[in-house]
Amino acid sequence: MRDTVISVKGLIKSFKDKQVLKGVDFDVQRGEIFALLGSNGAGKTTAVNILSTLLKPDNGAVSICGYDVQRQPEKVRQSISLTGQFAALDGMQTGRENLMMIAKLRGVSNPTQVTDSLLSRFNLNDAANLRADKYSGGMKRRLDIAMSLIGTPAVIFLDEPTTGLDPEARIEVWDTVKELAGGGTTILLTTQYLEEAEQLADRIAILHGGKIITSGSLTELKEMFPPTKVEYVEKQPTLEEIFLEIVGKKEEK
């Protein structure tokens, strides 16, 4: 049985007169990809900001790797990394310089070796000496995630990591997330894209009206609905499938 790495019990948070989180409960196990799914304004980012010590809850108990987020915030910060909705890069610096800067800030003993390893792992060697503001959306996001791995955090929070990315870049990010979880990193992912949760998550929790209204694996969630009817229909490809097929054939030529 895997260890519980993230524990959230009765999480409550209000802003002025509006209660955003109304008693949120969930657990995340080691090495699991856990998707917090909800529409805009559901409170996903608020929950992540509390878990990553950026916001204080009004009530509830939250622990990360056994550390209480309110009583032991420094210990929590040493165990986590947060990648927000927008890449936190210095566009004036190269990809290599961005990674080196974070490695030195985090006191890594071998910053050059760590930087070279991450550039290779995230297929950024060819762009290593290019300014980050010249990167494509997918490259910026890959670099952002690479930066979040410096110091080998046990938990990574990805807050809507593919917002604004094109289909190819989204798939690049998805592959990266799967690889991280495969290496034992615990990932809490927030998204409003149903397909993203379906592609990535071991378990999905739906946040609505300030509470988790249901959670489980994709299979478990599907079982909540009546049995599907088997009908023989001609399946039309989605626009995303058409786009990727056309682009793939162009690249093969």
Long-range contacts (C-beta under 8 A, 24 or more apart in sequence): 2-29, 2-30, 2-31, 2-32, 3-29, 3-30, 4-28, 4-29, 4-30, 5-29, 5-30, 5-32, 5-64, 5-65, 5-154, 5-155, 5-186, 6-34, 6-51, 6-63, 6-64, 6-155, 6-186, 6-188, 7-61, 7-62, 7-63, 8-47, 8-51, 8-60, 8-61, 8-62, 9-60, 9-61, 9-62, 10-59, 10-60, 10-61, 11-47, 11-50, 11-57, 11-59, 11-60, 11-62, 12-57, 12-58, 12-59, 12-60, 13-43, 13-46, 13-50, 13-55, 13-57, 13-58, 14-58, 19-210, 20-46, 20-210, 21-46, 21-47, 21-50, 21-57, 21-60, 21-210, 21-211, 22-209, 22-210, 22-211, 23-60, 23-210, 23-211, 24-60, 24-207, 24-210, 24-211, 24-212, 25-212, 26-205, 26-212, 26-215, 28-186, 28-188, 28-203, 29-186, 30-154, 30-184, 30-186, 31-181, 31-184, 31-185, 31-186, 32-181, 32-186, 32-187, 32-202, 32-203, 33-177, 33-178, 33-181, 33-187, 33-189, 33-200, 33-201, 33-202, 33-203, 34-186, 34-187, 34-188, 34-189, 34-201, 34-202, 34-203, 34-204, 34-205, 35-189, 35-190, 35-191, 35-196, 35-197, 35-200, 35-201, 35-203, 35-204, 35-205, 36-188, 36-189, 36-190, 36-191, 36-205, 36-207, 37-190, 37-191, 37-192, 37-194, 37-197, 37-204, 37-205, 37-206, 37-207, 38-190, 38-192, 38-206, 38-207, 38-208, 39-192, 39-208, 40-192, 42-207, 42-208, 43-207, 43-210, 44-159, 44-160, 44-190, 44-191, 44-192, 44-207, 45-85, 45-159, 45-160, 45-190, 47-190, 47-207, 48-82, 48-157, 48-159, 48-188, 48-190, 51-80, 51-157, 51-188, 52-76, 52-77, 52-80, 52-82, 52-157, 53-77, 54-82, 64-155, 65-154, 65-155, 78-151, 79-153, 79-154, 79-155, 80-153, 80-154, 80-155, 80-156, 80-157, 81-148, 81-149, 81-151, 81-153, 81-155, 81-156, 81-157, 82-148, 82-156, 82-157, 82-159, 83-144, 83-145, 83-148, 83-156, 83-157, 83-158, 83-159, 83-161, 84-159, 85-159, 85-160, 85-161, 85-163, 87-140, 87-141, 87-143, 87-144, 88-144, 88-147, 89-132, 89-133, 89-135, 89-140, 89-143, 89-144, 89-147, 90-132, 91-131, 91-132, 91-133, 92-131, 92-132, 92-133, 93-131, 93-132, 94-128, 94-129, 94-130, 94-131, 94-132, 95-119, 95-124, 95-127, 95-128, 95-129, 95-130, 95-132, 95-135, 95-139, 95-143, 96-128, 96-129, 98-132, 98-143, 98-147, 99-143, 99-146, 99-147, 99-150, 102-147, 102-150, 103-150, 106-150, 106-151, 108-150, 108-151, 114-150, 118-146, 118-149, 118-150, 119-146, 121-146, 122-146, 122-176, 136-169, 137-164, 137-165, 137-166, 137-169, 138-165, 138-166, 138-168, 138-169, 138-170, 138-172, 138-173, 141-165, 141-169, 141-172, 141-173, 142-172, 142-173, 142-176, 145-173, 145-176, 145-177, 145-180, 149-180, 149-185, 153-185, 154-185, 154-186, 155-185, 155-186, 155-187, 155-188, 156-180, 156-185, 156-186, 156-187, 156-188, 157-187, 157-188, 157-190, 158-187, 158-188, 158-189, 158-190, 159-190, 160-190, 160-191, 160-192, 161-189, 161-191, 162-191, 162-193, 162-196, 167-240, 167-243, 167-244, 168-244, 168-247, 170-196, 171-244, 174-199, 174-200
